[in-house]
Amino acid sequence: MVVCFLIHTLCPVSALSAGETRILYARVFGPETGDGCGFTPEQRRLMQKEKLHVVARQVRSAVALSREASGSLCVEAVLGEEAAALGEADSGVFSLGNAELFPDRSVVLWLGVQSLVFTLVCRPHENLLLAEGTLRNIARHCLEELRLLGPGAEVLLKSDRVDALLHRLLPHGQLLFLNHRFVLALDKEIANYVSK
């Protein structure tokens, strides 16, 4: 099962310092955990928000190290070059220890596309190849259909469309094995929904 999905910035935004990242979209799957006993709903929400920020910072560090090692830089987005940007995207995986941020050990998969990072946090028993394929599929739809790399793209204003994508591609946080025909039908359904 997928624990959460994030879209966050990689390159510094003018309002942020060089070491910060901004979470543009976050979706947590699964039931409430018992780690918030005795706290108000607002305190639990703030604790969850801080956990997601910790994951985003760790992913940002991993992407920065990967790009530094490969010698690639964070480049500006070009509208219409989504497929090329996705093909050149950096990706990686790392593990979060037992109860470090979530009740159990978790695995973090990330995909850095220019100035954005798409992140999945999964349970350790999940099929990582399937999770990576799902993450790339979600990123492809977000980039192509929602034009997230375009100038002035506001992910915050398109959160309902990202929710619809996740509902179809990652229902209730479950990774799906998809055959070619189902993928084509799903792509058509998503394109029809997003064009509305």
SVG drawing of the C-alpha trace seen along z (x, -y; Angstrom):
<svg xmlns="http://www.w3.org/2000/svg" viewBox="-16 -36 45 44">
<polyline fill="none" stroke="black" stroke-width="0.4" points="0.0,0.0 1.1,-3.5 1.3,-5.7 1.4,-9.1 2.0,-10.9 3.7,-14.3 4.4,-16.9 7.0,-19.4 9.5,-21.9 13.2,-21.1 14.8,-24.3 14.5,-27.2 11.4,-29.3 12.0,-33.1 10.1,-33.2 12.2,-30.3 15.8,-30.0 18.1,-27.8 17.7,-24.8 13.9,-24.7 11.3,-23.0 7.6,-23.7 5.0,-21.0 2.5,-21.8 0.3,-18.8 0.1,-16.0 -2.3,-13.1 -2.1,-10.6 -3.7,-7.2 -4.9,-4.8 -6.5,-5.0 -5.5,-7.4 -2.6,-5.9 -2.6,-5.7 0.4,-7.9 -1.7,-11.0 -3.6,-9.8 -4.3,-12.6 -3.8,-15.3 -6.5,-17.6 -7.3,-17.2 -5.3,-20.4 -2.2,-19.1 -2.5,-15.8 -2.8,-17.7 0.3,-19.8 2.3,-16.6 1.4,-15.0 2.3,-18.1 5.7,-18.2 6.3,-14.5 5.5,-15.3 8.0,-18.2 10.7,-15.9 10.1,-13.5 10.2,-16.3 13.5,-17.7 15.1,-14.2 13.9,-13.7 15.3,-17.1 18.6,-16.2 18.6,-12.9 17.8,-14.6 20.4,-17.2 23.1,-14.6 22.0,-12.6 22.2,-15.6 25.5,-16.7 27.0,-13.3 25.7,-13.1 26.7,-16.7 23.1,-17.8 21.5,-21.0 18.0,-22.2 16.9,-23.8 13.9,-26.0 10.8,-24.3 9.8,-24.6 6.2,-24.2 5.6,-21.3 8.7,-19.5 7.0,-17.3 7.8,-14.0 11.5,-14.9 11.7,-16.2 10.1,-13.0 12.6,-10.9 15.5,-12.8 14.1,-12.7 16.2,-11.6 14.8,-8.9 15.7,-7.1 14.7,-5.2 15.6,-5.2 14.3,-3.7 12.9,-5.3 13.6,-3.4 11.2,-1.8 8.8,-4.4 11.1,-7.2 8.1,-9.1 5.5,-6.5 4.4,-3.6 6.3,-1.0 9.4,-1.0 8.7,-2.8 10.3,-3.0 10.4,-6.4 10.4,-6.5 11.1,-9.9 11.1,-11.2 12.7,-14.6 11.4,-16.3 13.2,-19.6 12.1,-21.8 9.4,-19.4 9.6,-16.2 7.0,-13.5 7.3,-11.2 5.6,-8.0 6.0,-6.6 5.2,-2.9 5.2,0.0 8.4,2.1 6.6,5.2 5.3,3.4 6.5,4.2 9.0,1.4 9.0,1.9 5.2,1.5 5.5,-1.5 8.0,-3.2 5.8,-2.5 2.8,-4.0 4.8,-7.0 6.0,-7.6 2.5,-7.2 1.1,-9.7 3.9,-12.2 3.3,-11.8 -0.4,-12.6 0.3,-15.5 2.9,-17.0 1.0,-16.4 -2.6,-16.9 -2.2,-19.5 0.8,-21.3 2.6,-21.6 5.9,-22.6 4.3,-25.6 4.9,-29.1 2.4,-30.1 1.2,-26.5 -0.6,-26.5 -0.7,-23.0 -2.7,-24.3 -5.5,-25.4 -5.5,-22.0 -5.6,-19.8 -9.1,-18.4 -7.6,-17.2 -4.6,-15.6 -7.1,-14.0 -9.0,-12.6 -5.8,-11.2 -4.9,-9.5 -8.4,-8.1 -8.1,-6.4 -4.4,-5.4 -3.9,-4.8 -7.3,-4.0 -7.2,-4.1 -3.4,-3.9 -3.4,-0.5 -0.9,0.1 -2.6,1.6 -1.3,4.1 -2.5,2.6 -2.7,4.3 -2.2,2.3 -6.0,2.1 -6.9,0.9 -4.1,-1.7 -5.4,-3.1 -9.0,-3.2 -7.7,-4.9 -5.7,-7.4 -8.8,-8.3 -11.0,-8.7 -8.4,-10.9 -8.0,-13.1 -11.8,-13.5 -12.0,-14.5 -9.1,-16.9 -10.3,-18.6 -13.6,-19.6"/>
</svg>
